[in-house]
């Protein structure tokens, strides 16, 4: 028994030693061509497994025929004769039915207004954090990310208690004498804007803080010495230098907000038809997976293509500025 235990101990000690040697070799190889390849290949592999492969599956389902009583509830790409069959009527339904166009427009409207609200609220907060001392900045950053420690679904339910007729906002306004009767805040578009802004505000603040921390605030003092008013200095110095953070934060808020389902469903009214609610209805209620997949693919194209065009134009403009 002692011999077996000793052999097992020796075996596992050798395994641990080999792992340490392997990690050390990887660390030393990061400066080599192979190390750079590994650093680039791992994110690409991650995206291929968890983005590209699921997208291809959804794209395949989007051109299939709906078979509600079957499992799975859609046809294959090839018929019994081995002929490729593509059902493009699913995409045609998106154009013919005004419901889907209204859902797209509502989703874009909710995302755009909420992104603007996050920017208007988040920029002063990020600016204050960037100009704070080291200890105060750490505390403020913790307060910004603190809501992430609570599930977003719970935070959305908390908004119901705040915005309902006898909720915190209406009771406070009535007590202050601002209003005589409670306002209908819940189940409105306003509630959706508030919910999305509240949930996604940290996504705007954090990129702005990272950008504004690199800002040389001595430039603002130089602008003031040259006679620039505070707003002019902000418009001509701070705002252009903060633009990378504004773009990054806006994309981080806008893109997930377009496909948001929980917040419009819990806080919005019957007219708050969004892409997320349409996807849920088509997938789980109507069991029309091909049509739901077509809605998802069209939504992705609606978001990704403008973002790629924007990135391409921005890169070209940056290259042109560097060449001057």
N, C-alpha and C positions, 0 to 999 in steps of 0.2 A: 504493500500500500504506500509506504514511504517512497519507494522508487517511482511508482506511478505519479505520486504527487510532485516529486521532484522533476520528473520529465514534463509534466503539464506546466509547472511553473517556468521551466526553462523555455518551453515552447511559446508561452504567452509573453515572456520577457523578450524573446527574439522578435515576436510580432510587433510589440510596442517599439522596440529599438528600430526595426525596419521602417515603421511609420514615421518616427522622428527623423530618420535619414531621408525619407521620401519628402516630407514637408520641408526639410532643410534644402534639399535639392531643388524643389519647386521655388522656394524663396530666392535661392541664388540664381535660378534660371529666369526670374522675372526680368533681369536686365539683358537677357539674351533674346535672340530672335524667337526661340521657342517659347520663352516666357511671355513675350508680347502676343504671340499667337494664342496662347492659352487665355490671356486676359481678354482678348477680343472674341475668342470662340465661345467662351462660357456664356456671356450675355446673348450672343446670337443663338446658341443652342437653347437657352431658356425661352427666348421669344419664339423660336420655331416649335418648341414642344407645347407651350401654353398659350400662344397667340395664333401662329400661322396654322397649325394643325386643326385646332377647333374652328377657326374661320373657314378653312377648306371644307370641313364637315358641314358647317351651316350653309356654305355656298352650294354644296352638293344637294342638300335637302331643299334649298330654295328653288331649284329647277326640277324638282320631282313632282309627281301627281299626288294629291291628297287622297288617302285611303283611310277614313276615320275608323272603320271597323277592324282594321288590321293591326298587327304588331310587327314592326313599327308602322305608324299610321301614314306611310308614304311609300311610293314606288321606288324601284331602283333606277339607276341611270341607263341600264340596258334591259331590253325586253327579252322575251323567250327566244327570239331569233338572234340575239346578240347585237341588235341595232341600238345605237345610242339615241336616247329620247330625252329631249330637254323641254320642260314645260315652262315656257316663258309667260304664260298667262298670269302667273303669280305676280310678276312685276307689272303687268298691264293693269291688274286690279288696283295697284297702288295709285295709278294715274286716274283711273276711271272713278274710283270711290272718293268723294270729298272728305270722308272721315279721316283717311290717312294723311291727306294734305293738311287738314286742320290739326291733326296730332303733331305733325312735323313742325308746323308754324308755332303751335303752342309751346312745344319743347324748346324751340329756338328762342322764343320770346321770354320764357321763364329763365332760361340759361343766360341770355344776354342781359336782362335787367338785374338778375342776381349777381352776375359778374361785375357789372358796373357798381352795384351797391357794395359789394365786397371791396372793390378798389377804393371807393370814396371813404369807406369806414377804415379799411386796413392800412391805407397809406399813412395817415397821421399816426396810427399806432406803431407802424413799422419805423417811421421816422423818429418817434420818441424813443423807441427801444434802441435804435442805432446810435442815438446821441447820449444814451444813458451810460452810467459807469459800468464797470465790469460786473460787480456784484448785483447791481440793480438790473442789468441786462439779463443776467442768468435767471433771476426771479421772474422777470416779466416774460421771458421765453417759456418758462415752466407754466406760467398762468395761461399762455396762449395755447400750449399743447395739452393742457389739463383736460379740456372736454374730450379729447381723443381717448381718455382712459375710461370713458363711459360709452356704451354701445349707442350708435346713432339712432337705432330704433327707440331706445329709452328716451333719448334727447328729443326726438320728434313727438313722442307721447307727452313729454313734459310741456312742449309748446301748446298742446291741446289745453292743458290746464291753465296756461297763461293767457291764451287768446279766446277761450270760450266766453259765453255771455256773462257768467258769474265768476270769471277768472280774475287773475291778478291785475291785468291791465284795465279792464272795465271797472273793477271795484276801486282801483286807485283813482281813475278819472272821475268817477261819481263822487268819491269822498272829497276830492279837491274842488268839486263844483264845476269842472270843465264841461261835463255833459250831464243831462238829466236822465237819459235812458241809455242802457248798455248798447254798445255798437256791435254790429254783426261782423266780427273779425274772422271767426273761424269758418272754414269751408268757403273761402274766397280766394281769388288770385293773390290778394295781399298776404294772406297766410302762407301761401306757397313761396312767395318772394322772401318772407321773413324766415321760413324754415330752411330754405336753401342757403340763404345768406348766413344764417347762424351756423349751420353744419359745415359749410365750406370756407368760412372766413379764415381759419388758420392756413389753408392752402394758399391764400393770397398773402398773408402776413409774412410767412417764413421766407419765401423767395425775395420779397421786398427787403426784409431785414438783411439777408445775405448780400444783396446788392448795395444797399445804403451804408452798410458797415465799411465798404471799400471806398466810399465817397470821401474825398478830401474836403472837409468843411472849411478849410482855409480859403477855398475858392469863393465861398459865399461872403467871407469877410473882404476878399479882394474886390468882389463885385460891389459890395456896399461902399468900399473906399472910392470906387470909380463912379459913384452916384446912382447905382441901381437901387430901385425900391425893392422891398422884400418879395413882392409878388413877381416883379420882373426877374429878380435873381432866381426865384424858384422856377419860373417858366423857361429861362434860358440856360440855367446851370444844373439845378437839381433834377428837373424832369427829364432832360435828355440823358443824363448819366444813369438815372434810375430806370430807363426804358427796358433794359434786359430783364430786370426783376418784374416790371409791369407785364411784359409779354409772357414770361414764365408763369407768373401767378394767374394771369387771365386764362391761359390754356389749362392750367391745373383745375381751375374752377369751372370753366365753361364746358369742357369736354365731358366730365362725369355728370354735370348738371343736365345735359341734354337727355341722357338716358335714365335720369332719376325716376324711380317708381314709387318708393315708400312715401316720400314727402308729399307729392301731389295727391296720392291716394288717401292719405290720412288727413291732410290739412286742406286740400282743395275741394271745390264744389263739383257738382255734376258736369259743369262745362270745362273743367280742368282735364281735358283729354290729352294725354301725352303719349309719346312713343312707348314708354315703359308700361303704361296701362294697356295699350293696344297689344303689346307683346304678351303680356300676361293673359289677356282675354283670348287671343288666338291660340296660344300654346295649351292652356289648361282648361278653358271653358269650351272653345270651339273645336279643340283638338286638330286644328289645321296647321300642322307643323311647317309645310312648305310655304304657306303665305306668311306665317310668323317669321320664318327664316329670311324670306324676301324683304320683310320690313326691317329686320336687323341688318342685313347686308346694305340696303339702301341708306339706313341711318349711318352706318360706318362710312360709306362712301361720301355721304353728305358732310361728315365731320373731317375725315382724313384728307380728302382731296384739297379743300381750301387750306388746311393747315400745311400740307406739303407745298402748295403753291406759295404760301406766305413765307415758309422757311427758305424756299428757293430764291424768292425775290430778296429776302433779307440777307442771305449769304452773298448774292450778287452785289447788292449795295455795299455790304461790308468789304468785299474784295475791291470794289471800285474806290472806296474811301481809303483803303490801305495803299492802293496803287498811286494815289495822288501825292 
